[in-house]
Amino acid sequence: MPAPTRAMLEAAVAAFRVADWTGARARLEEATAAGADDADAWALLAAVCHRLDDAAAADSAADRALVLNPRNLRGVLAKADVLAGRGANREASFYYNAFVLLGGERPSLPPDLAEGLARARAAQKRVAAGMMTLIDEELEQAGYSAGASDRRFTHALDILTGRKQPYLQQPQAFYYPELPNIQFYPRAQFPWMDAVEAATEAMTAELNAVLEDQAAFSPYLKTDPNLPSRPDYPLIDSMDWSSCFLSKDGRETANAERCPQTMAALSDAPLCQVKGRSPQIMFSQLKAGAHIQPHTGFVNTRLTCHLPLIVPPDCHFRVGNETRSWVRGECWAFDDTIEHEAKNGSDRTRVVLIFDIWRPELSKEERLLVATLLETLDAYSPQAAVWD
């Protein structure tokens, strides 16, 4: 850039900093006329013209700046301000949103842009409030009621309006496509749960007998010297989160013989059958004050079921953005590949029967093929393939 043109731009910036809008505009117009086709120069000119209430010039300069650099902050802000001044609020909102997205990434901003960021965020809130008012009015006329209407629609509305965020399946090991993303499944979808719930008293009696022998329980998360571990995770090798397995990795344990009525109650459940993996059936013990941190399961071809047996107050379970309290004797099924966590805020131990079932969307053939695939993956020995 020629020295005279550079000097014009420096003079324009100096004038801008002391709010000399007329002087800044004169220097910028001289510079652009002399060939300074630079996004920053055009954006600064747009900002100056906006302050001088010359909307047409501001709009033209902003357009040129954004052609040269679509992410130029002053250009985006100037365009938003021009559109807002024209009453084109929908279009202005698009640019204000872009400015917040771009400007929010910066650790610091010049004073005029920092002020613009505050204005843009205020504009976002006004638009959101206006949108919500209109949505509420129209939905009410359509018969919508947050407590009575379809809960799936309410969930979608909460995500749209930012009251909740979407949580998606994130299996750690195996993803099966085209399965619905449901946090807690409707209880009515599993009529076989009636028999499970009916056995609550019998299961609790068997559980109480097992609890007298704490050796039947062991930490749910254990350090494996042959696998990576999370030494920072507070519940590894801890009895605060422990399990008594009745079936582990697809095989019944000695504890199953001690709990025949519990096992019988699950006879009609579509237990996930994968050799070396499933079914997993356990009494899961969470001590007072313990918190199982957010995590996701390994495969999305199964659902996890809970039957609460010993549940003190202030115990909560979250799947995605839905939080529930366990209720003794009330069974539920959830997708454990959606982020979930558990908290025992009481001063007593919580115990839940946990077991895994096939997802109801899978056909008989799909279940067979998934089981075969997972069993083959488990059986494959890379050492043998390399060294034989």
C-alpha angles and dihedrals in degrees: 000000000000115000095243091054091048089051091053091053092048090051090049092052091048091051091047092054092057093044093250092149096170093050092045091051093050093051093045094050089050091050095048091046088053090056105272094147094172127142093224092051094049092045091051089049090051091052092049094048090049090055089050089053093243096137096173094054092043091051093049093047092047091051091052092048091052092048088056094042120003090194096054104132099211091046092052092046093047091050091050092049093048092050092046090051089052091052094247091134097162092055092041089054090057091056094041089053090050090049092052090049093050098036094045089063092062119091091214137009135198112263096259092051093044088054089046091052090055090049092048092052090048089051090051090053092049091050092047092048092048091047092050092050091052093043092050092050095048095044091049089054088050090055100257119158120178093218099040108030125086108303092216090061090048089052091051091048092050091052093047092052096044097248088118136016127229117257117198135192111278108176112186096215116015131021120197110197131229097027118137118260100233121158101196116012119227109267091223089066090072112054090168087071088076090075092046093052092045089060094056095111093046092047091049091053091052091045092052090054090051092048090061086067105053089180085079088069127069134173111288091219115048132179111252112198090207096053137057113269139196105234089177093060108103098214101052110121088359126135088210085088109031139153140210106205120212090176121017125185090347098311128102114240130213087264090068089067089056091053107045095150091052091052092044091053089060095051094105096041114108091240115195107254115203119142111243092011117048155086099035112188119174149149103240116207122199115185126219113291095009121142123199101207124229112287143144133232130245108247131027096208092088139053126219120229129204127198108184113219106164111026123164118191123277095040115135138184125195127197112181105317097335118094123192137177118231114247117201112254096009113116126206138178124215140173106254092194087073111082110271140167140182133216133189106199094171132091093244139067122270120210125189131178107233127192136158128234136185115268107259092230093067118095122224090258092050092051091052093048094046091049091049092049095049093044090051092050090051093048096049113105113201090190091059091047091053101040106033 
